[in-house]
Amino acid sequence: MISKRWLVDSIERVTFTYVETVCGLLLTDTAGITSMGGWKVAAVGAVPAALAAVKTVLAGIVPGTVSPGSVVSTR
């Protein structure tokens, strides 16, 4: 079930989800749309990344999917 490809793909998905979320929150904070401190941004950014990790693990259980982190069937 856990191959090197799956592990690398999972790490990439979780990392980029976190980075994208933190960048978006920092941009909205700079623009005055939100008012969050740096530590709050880091903590809130971890939530979508954790959800991406859970989805990737669950998708790894489903056989015959498009990629290691996808639940889309190849059929």
MARVEX-738954 format. One line per field, with one value per residue (C-alpha): z, y, x; residue in three letters. Coordinates in pm, 1 decimal. Layout:
N
pz	(Z:...)
py	(Y:...)
px	(X:...)
type	(ala:...)
//
This chain:
75
pz	(0.0:93.2:-190.8:-236.5:-501.7:-265.0:17.6:-199.4:-348.4:-2.4:137.1:-165.9:-138.5:232.1:207.1:-83.1:75.9:389.1:195.6:-22.9:278.2:479.0:179.4:123.5:489.1:498.0:186.2:331.6:659.2:475.3:275.6:595.9:510.8:812.9:1126.4:1238.8:1397.4:1252.6:1495.4:1423.5:1049.8:1099.6:1312.7:1083.2:781.3:936.9:930.7:549.9:536.8:795.2:596.3:282.3:472.0:584.0:228.9:90.5:340.7:270.5:-105.6:-66.9:61.0:-249.0:-522.8:-886.9:-842.5:-1077.4:-842.3:-488.5:-342.9:-565.0:-510.3:-882.1:-1029.8:-1340.8:-1463.5)
py	(0.0:254.1:291.5:549.9:723.0:741.6:879.7:1148.6:1246.0:1267.7:1484.3:1712.9:1751.5:1829.3:2067.5:2266.9:2282.6:2430.0:2677.6:2792.8:2841.1:3033.6:3255.3:3328.9:3412.4:3636.3:3819.4:3878.5:3989.9:4237.9:4368.1:4421.4:4164.6:3953.0:4035.0:3733.9:3716.4:3502.3:3215.9:3208.6:3202.1:2907.8:2722.4:2789.1:2691.9:2351.4:2265.4:2232.2:2056.4:1803.6:1748.6:1693.9:1434.8:1252.0:1257.1:1122.4:836.7:751.7:770.9:528.4:269.2:295.6:65.4:175.9:552.5:805.0:902.2:820.2:1115.5:1103.9:928.2:949.4:602.1:500.5:309.5)
px	(0.0:267.1:512.4:784.8:570.6:274.2:487.8:652.5:315.3:158.2:436.2:416.7:38.7:42.9:339.0:198.2:-146.6:12.0:228.5:-62.6:-289.8:-30.1:53.9:-315.2:-369.1:-62.4:-181.4:-527.2:-369.2:-145.8:-442.1:-639.3:-907.1:-818.2:-624.2:-426.8:-84.7:192.8:136.1:-238.0:-166.7:68.6:-185.9:-482.1:-271.9:-214.4:-586.3:-622.7:-286.2:-405.5:-724.7:-514.4:-311.7:-627.0:-767.3:-440.2:-436.4:-800.5:-742.1:-451.8:-696.8:-919.8:-784.7:-763.1:-745.8:-585.8:-301.4:-194.0:-385.6:-692.5:-1021.9:-1109.2:-1142.9:-949.1:-1252.5)
type	(met:ile:ser:lys:arg:trp:leu:val:asp:ser:ile:glu:arg:val:thr:phe:thr:tyr:val:glu:thr:val:cys:gly:leu:leu:leu:thr:asp:thr:ala:gly:ile:thr:ser:met:gly:gly:trp:lys:val:ala:ala:val:gly:ala:val:pro:ala:ala:leu:ala:ala:val:lys:thr:val:leu:ala:gly:ile:val:pro:gly:thr:val:ser:pro:gly:ser:val:val:ser:thr:arg)
//
